[in-house]
């Protein structure tokens, strides 16, 4: 449309864009949809260096503007996988939500370490109770100097994540792969973060019963089978 449209109290601003055809194909992994948008569109800027920490979903509506009741229907739902930059604009590579039907579902595995995801309902740990707030003192690529991190022992934030709130109110996050002193190393560069910005740090978990108890006091919810015998009784070795 060449004019702003309002749907469910949300105003959609007109911008030049072009999308591919929505196809119904037998192979779900071939049902890719491409959308060409300007470089300066907000969603395009999130993919400048690396994709954002959270999944970017896409929903396409179709509206009959001449109808009295402005009938609006959803014709496509999916997610943005990646972006490709060109001279004339940005191309978003998207896949339909139906592709998730072909993926293997999540399964708990039997093992000594806990198979639960930290901070999720089955884990039961409240992230707000272990949050460490601080400010960025220096940035070198994906390495951040944060004085507040030095208050915890080395490795405390390994496997955890860093949150940062952008100027427009959106939040982004990156996984922490290393923590030594006041230095935090992220899994990928975090764009648009500057020295002096406020951030939040959340500790990680190696999924052992020892750390579950010492760091989170959450051993009762640990999903590991730490008392599994070390010798397989069906391995052919004499046990008596």
FENBELSUL-V473740 format. One line per field, one symbol per residue. ss: DSSP state (A for helix, B for strand, O for the rest). phi: phi as a letter, one per 20 degrees, with the letter a starting at -180 (. if undefined). burial: b if it has 24 or more other C-alpha atoms within 12 Angstrom, else e. A space follows every 50 residues. Layout:
ss=???
phi=???
burial=???
This chain:
ss=OOOOBBBOOBBBOOOOBBBOOOOOOOOAAAOBBBBBBOOOOAAAAOOOOO OOOOOOBBBBBBBOOOOOOOOBBBBBBBBBBBBBBOOOOBBBBBBBAAAA AAOOOOOOOOOOOOOOOOOOOOOOOOAAAAOBBBBOOBBBOOBBBOAAAA AOOOOOOOOOBBBBBOOOOOBBBBBBBBBBOOBBBBOOOOOOOOOOOBBB BBOOOOOOAAAAAAAAOOAAAOOOOOOOOOOOOOOOOOOO
phi=.ecfddblmdedefcfbbdffedddfeffdefcdcecffefgffffdfdc fffdfeeccddccefeffelgccedacaceeaccecferddeeccfffff feefffcfdeafefeeegmegffnfefffcfdeaceebccmeddecgfff fdfgngegnebddbeffenfdcbbfedbccmedddefbfdfmecfnfecc dcfebemdfffgefedlcffefeedfefgfdffdenefdb
burial=eeeeeeeeeeeeeeeeeeeeeeeeeeeeeebbbbbbbbbeeebbbbbbeb bbbeebebeeeeeeeeeeeeeeeeebbbbbbbbbeeeeebbbbbbbbeee eeeeeeeeeeeebbbbbbbeeebebebeebbbbbbbeebeebbbbbbbbe ebeebbbbbbbbbbeeeeeeebbbbbbbbbebbbbbbbbbbbbeeeebbb bbbbbbbbbeebeebbebbebbbbeeeeeeeeeeeeeeee
